[in-house]
């Protein structure tokens, strides 16, 4: 299968903010256990909703691998963003438009990372249903912005 290319345009300031958020996410994955943090626990599937003991055992057996894959996806995002010690830095022009070309594999890693970030933010903000989201509350701005970027990426991947 040939690699489709998705081209993202993002401002330098957005890139810096996204890199900071993804870096914090990567640190959260490295420093937390699902037992200790509801936001990390939300990243792990509840394989047996009617059997708490079986779900806990499933998370114990698979959770480390799932969180490691999320950390790898976050690393791909930072690498392709160029803010992992690569080509860009905080001293770059925040108003400049950055063009990022992603192959399908990289775009899927971005999609998984942005989705996971939204799950973590939703947990931190107390969003469990649509009614819990308050678009006029500035605390939801990053959550909405990541959703906007995720929607654009999904739309680009869906085009044929």
KEKE-3310 file (N, C-alpha, C; in steps of 0.2 Angstrom, whole numbers, plus 5000, padded with zeros to 4 digits):
npx = (5004:5003:5010:5000:5000:4998:4996:5000:4996:5003:5004:5019:5018:5007:5014:5024:5016:5009:5019:5023:5012:5011:5024:5022:5012:5018:5027:5018:5013:5025:5027:5016:5004:4990:4982:4984:4980:4966:4966:4975:4971:4959:4964:4966:4957:4942:4940:4931:4917:4907:4913:4923:4935:4941:4943:4952:4963:4965:4969:4981:4989:4990:4991:5004:5010:5001:5002:5015:5015:5007:5016:5026:5019:5017:5030:5033:5025:5031:5043:5040:5035:5046:5051:5058:5070:5075:5074:5067:5064:5061:5064:5061:5051:5036:5024:5026:5021:5021:5024:5020:5023:5015:5016:5005:5007:5013:5003:4993:4998:4999:4985:4981:4988:4983:4969:4971:4976:4965:4956:4963:4963:4949:4946:4953:4946:4933:4924:4912:4901:4892:4886:4894:4903:4909:4909:4912:4919:4936:4945:4942:4948:4960:4957:4946:4954:4963:4954:4949:4961:4962:4950:4952:4963:4958:4948:4956:4963:4953:4949:4949)
npy = (4994:5011:5025:5038:5056:5068:5085:5096:5113:5123:5136:5143:5146:5138:5126:5126:5126:5114:5105:5106:5102:5089:5084:5085:5075:5064:5063:5061:5048:5041:5043:5039:5027:5017:5014:5025:5037:5044:5049:5043:5030:5031:5030:5017:5002:4996:4981:4971:4976:4972:4965:4968:4963:4955:4965:4973:4964:4962:4975:4975:4965:4970:4984:4991:4989:4995:5009:5011:5010:5022:5031:5030:5034:5048:5052:5051:5061:5072:5071:5073:5085:5092:5097:5090:5091:5093:5102:5114:5127:5136:5148:5151:5160:5164:5167:5162:5151:5134:5120:5103:5088:5072:5055:5041:5032:5040:5050:5043:5040:5053:5055:5046:5051:5064:5060:5053:5063:5072:5063:5063:5076:5078:5070:5077:5089:5086:5081:5071:5069:5076:5087:5091:5099:5116:5128:5141:5143:5147:5137:5126:5128:5123:5110:5110:5116:5105:5096:5102:5101:5087:5084:5090:5083:5070:5072:5074:5062:5054:5058:5053)
npz = (5000:4996:5003:5009:5008:5020:5022:5034:5040:5052:5064:5071:5084:5088:5086:5095:5107:5105:5106:5119:5126:5122:5126:5140:5141:5137:5148:5158:5155:5157:5170:5178:5184:5180:5191:5199:5193:5186:5174:5166:5168:5160:5147:5145:5139:5145:5146:5151:5156:5165:5174:5186:5192:5182:5172:5178:5179:5165:5162:5169:5163:5150:5150:5151:5139:5130:5135:5132:5118:5116:5121:5111:5100:5103:5103:5089:5084:5090:5084:5070:5071:5073:5085:5094:5098:5086:5071:5074:5086:5102:5099:5086:5074:5080:5073:5060:5047:5048:5038:5038:5032:5032:5032:5030:5041:5050:5051:5057:5069:5074:5075:5084:5096:5097:5100:5112:5120:5121:5128:5141:5144:5145:5156:5166:5165:5169:5160:5155:5148:5134:5139:5149:5144:5142:5131:5132:5143:5147:5151:5143:5131:5125:5125:5115:5104:5101:5098:5086:5078:5077:5071:5058:5054:5053:5043:5032:5031:5028:5015:4998)
capx = (5000:5007:5009:4997:5003:4994:5000:4997:4999:5002:5008:5025:5016:5004:5018:5027:5011:5007:5025:5023:5007:5013:5029:5019:5008:5024:5030:5013:5013:5031:5028:5010:5001:4983:4979:4985:4978:4961:4967:4979:4966:4955:4968:4966:4950:4938:4938:4925:4913:4903:4918:4929:4941:4943:4945:4958:4968:4967:4974:4988:4992:4991:4992:5010:5011:4997:5004:5021:5013:5005:5022:5029:5015:5019:5037:5032:5022:5036:5048:5038:5034:5052:5052:5060:5078:5076:5075:5063:5065:5056:5067:5059:5046:5029:5019:5028:5017:5025:5021:5022:5020:5015:5014:5000:5009:5014:4997:4989:5001:4996:4978:4980:4990:4978:4964:4973:4977:4958:4954:4966:4960:4942:4946:4955:4941:4927:4920:4910:4895:4893:4883:4899:4908:4907:4914:4913:4924:4942:4948:4941:4951:4965:4953:4943:4959:4966:4948:4949:4966:4960:4945:4955:4967:4953:4945:4962:4964:4947:4948:4952)
capy = (5000:5017:5030:5044:5061:5073:5091:5101:5119:5125:5142:5142:5146:5132:5120:5126:5124:5107:5101:5107:5098:5082:5082:5083:5069:5059:5063:5058:5041:5038:5043:5037:5021:5018:5014:5031:5042:5042:5051:5037:5024:5032:5028:5009:5000:4992:4975:4968:4981:4969:4961:4973:4959:4953:4971:4975:4959:4963:4981:4973:4962:4974:4991:4993:4989:5000:5015:5012:5012:5029:5035:5030:5039:5054:5053:5052:5067:5077:5071:5076:5092:5095:5100:5085:5093:5093:5108:5120:5129:5141:5155:5152:5165:5161:5169:5158:5145:5128:5115:5097:5082:5066:5049:5038:5029:5046:5054:5039:5041:5060:5055:5042:5055:5069:5057:5052:5070:5074:5059:5065:5083:5077:5068:5083:5095:5083:5080:5064:5069:5083:5092:5094:5104:5123:5131:5148:5143:5147:5131:5121:5131:5118:5104:5112:5117:5099:5093:5105:5098:5080:5084:5091:5077:5064:5073:5073:5055:5051:5059:5048)
capz = (5000:4995:5009:5007:5012:5023:5024:5039:5041:5059:5066:5075:5091:5089:5086:5102:5112:5105:5108:5126:5128:5120:5130:5146:5140:5137:5155:5162:5153:5160:5178:5181:5184:5179:5197:5203:5189:5182:5167:5163:5167:5154:5141:5144:5138:5150:5142:5154:5160:5170:5178:5188:5193:5175:5169:5182:5177:5158:5162:5172:5158:5143:5151:5150:5132:5127:5137:5129:5111:5116:5121:5104:5095:5105:5100:5082:5083:5092:5079:5064:5072:5073:5091:5099:5098:5079:5067:5077:5093:5105:5097:5080:5073:5082:5068:5054:5046:5047:5034:5040:5028:5036:5028:5033:5047:5055:5052:5062:5076:5077:5077:5091:5101:5099:5103:5119:5124:5123:5134:5147:5146:5147:5163:5170:5165:5171:5154:5154:5143:5130:5143:5154:5140:5142:5126:5134:5148:5144:5152:5138:5125:5123:5123:5109:5099:5100:5094:5079:5074:5076:5066:5052:5052:5051:5037:5027:5030:5025:5008:4994)
cpx = (5004:5005:5006:5000:4998:4998:4996:5000:4998:5006:5014:5023:5012:5008:5022:5022:5009:5013:5025:5018:5009:5019:5026:5015:5013:5026:5024:5013:5019:5031:5021:5008:4994:4979:4979:4982:4972:4961:4971:4975:4961:4958:4968:4959:4948:4936:4932:4921:4909:4907:4924:4935:4945:4946:4952:4964:4970:4971:4981:4992:4994:4992:4998:5012:5007:4999:5011:5020:5011:5011:5026:5026:5017:5026:5037:5030:5027:5041:5046:5036:5040:5054:5054:5068:5080:5077:5072:5065:5061:5058:5064:5053:5039:5024:5020:5023:5022:5021:5024:5019:5021:5013:5008:5001:5010:5007:4992:4992:4999:4989:4977:4983:4985:4972:4965:4973:4970:4955:4957:4964:4953:4942:4948:4950:4934:4922:4918:4904:4896:4890:4888:4904:4905:4911:4915:4918:4931:4946:4948:4944:4956:4962:4949:4948:4962:4960:4948:4955:4965:4955:4948:4960:4963:4950:4950:4963:4959:4946:4952:4953)
cpy = (5006:5022:5036:5050:5066:5079:5095:5107:5121:5131:5139:5142:5140:5126:5120:5124:5116:5103:5101:5102:5090:5079:5081:5077:5063:5058:5059:5050:5038:5038:5041:5030:5022:5018:5021:5037:5041:5044:5046:5031:5025:5030:5020:5007:4996:4986:4971:4972:4978:4965:4965:4969:4957:4959:4973:4970:4960:4970:4979:4970:4966:4981:4994:4994:4994:5007:5016:5014:5020:5033:5036:5034:5046:5056:5054:5059:5073:5077:5074:5083:5096:5099:5095:5085:5093:5100:5114:5121:5134:5148:5156:5157:5161:5162:5165:5152:5139:5123:5108:5092:5076:5060:5046:5035:5035:5050:5050:5040:5048:5059:5051:5047:5060:5066:5056:5058:5072:5070:5061:5072:5082:5075:5073:5088:5092:5082:5072:5063:5076:5088:5095:5099:5111:5127:5138:5149:5142:5140:5125:5123:5126:5112:5105:5112:5110:5095:5095:5102:5091:5080:5085:5086:5071:5065:5072:5066:5051:5052:5054:5051)
cpz = (5000:5001:5006:5011:5014:5025:5029:5039:5048:5060:5071:5082:5093:5090:5093:5107:5112:5107:5116:5129:5127:5125:5137:5146:5140:5144:5159:5161:5157:5167:5181:5180:5183:5186:5201:5200:5185:5175:5163:5162:5161:5147:5140:5144:5144:5147:5145:5159:5165:5175:5180:5189:5186:5171:5172:5179:5169:5158:5164:5167:5152:5144:5149:5143:5128:5129:5133:5121:5111:5117:5115:5099:5097:5103:5093:5081:5085:5086:5072:5065:5072:5079:5096:5099:5091:5076:5070:5084:5095:5102:5089:5080:5075:5077:5061:5053:5044:5043:5036:5035:5032:5031:5032:5040:5052:5056:5057:5069:5079:5079:5083:5097:5103:5102:5111:5123:5126:5128:5141:5149:5148:5154:5167:5171:5168:5166:5154:5149:5139:5134:5148:5150:5140:5137:5128:5140:5145:5145:5147:5131:5121:5121:5116:5103:5097:5096:5087:5075:5073:5071:5059:5049:5050:5045:5031:5026:5027:5018:5004:4987)
residu = (UNK:UNK:UNK:UNK:UNK:UNK:UNK:UNK:UNK:UNK:UNK:UNK:UNK:UNK:UNK:UNK:UNK:UNK:UNK:UNK:UNK:UNK:UNK:UNK:UNK:UNK:UNK:UNK:UNK:UNK:UNK:UNK:UNK:UNK:UNK:UNK:UNK:UNK:UNK:UNK:UNK:UNK:UNK:UNK:UNK:UNK:UNK:UNK:UNK:UNK:UNK:UNK:UNK:UNK:UNK:UNK:UNK:UNK:UNK:UNK:UNK:UNK:UNK:UNK:UNK:UNK:UNK:UNK:UNK:UNK:UNK:UNK:UNK:UNK:UNK:UNK:UNK:UNK:UNK:UNK:UNK:UNK:UNK:UNK:UNK:UNK:UNK:UNK:UNK:UNK:UNK:UNK:UNK:UNK:UNK:UNK:UNK:UNK:UNK:UNK:UNK:UNK:UNK:UNK:UNK:UNK:UNK:UNK:UNK:UNK:UNK:UNK:UNK:UNK:UNK:UNK:UNK:UNK:UNK:UNK:UNK:UNK:UNK:UNK:UNK:UNK:UNK:UNK:UNK:UNK:UNK:UNK:UNK:UNK:UNK:UNK:UNK:UNK:UNK:UNK:UNK:UNK:UNK:UNK:UNK:UNK:UNK:UNK:UNK:UNK:UNK:UNK:UNK:UNK:UNK:UNK:UNK:UNK:UNK:UNK)
# end
